[in-house]
Amino acid sequence: MYSQEVSCTDLVDFVKSEGRKVGTVSSYQLIDSSWLKSVSCYDVDGTLAVIANIKTNDYSLYGKDYIFCGISKTYWDAFYYGYYDLGRSFGERFHKYIFDYKCDCY
C-alpha cells in the first residue's frame, strides 16, 4: 500500500477516503505553531497513517498535506496526548514521534 510507485497525493486521497479517522489535532490546538496547521491519524486495515497539513509560508491560509506511514499506536498517543513529554509543543512531539515515518511515495 505504501510504495514509491504511488504519488503522495494519491496516497493522501486514498487514506482520507478509505481510512477510519482515529484522531485529529486541529488548527485551533495548533494556533501557536509556526508550521503545523492540522494533524490527523487514520487507521487503514490496521495500519496507522498520519496526514499533516503543513504551512507553506507564514501568511498562507492553506498548507500542504504530507503523509507519514506505519506509525505505531504508542507513538500516535505519545504525540497526541503528550504523556511522556509534558511541556513540549505539538511541533516538538511531531518531530520526535511522527516525522521520521514519511511514506515512500513521490
Buried (B, 14 or more C-beta within 10 A) or exposed (E): EBEEEBEBEEBBEBBBEEBEEBBBBEBEEBEEBEBBBBBBBBBBEEBBBBBBBBBEEEEEEEBBBBBBBEBEEEBBBBBBEBEEBEEBBBBEBBEBBBBEBBBEBE
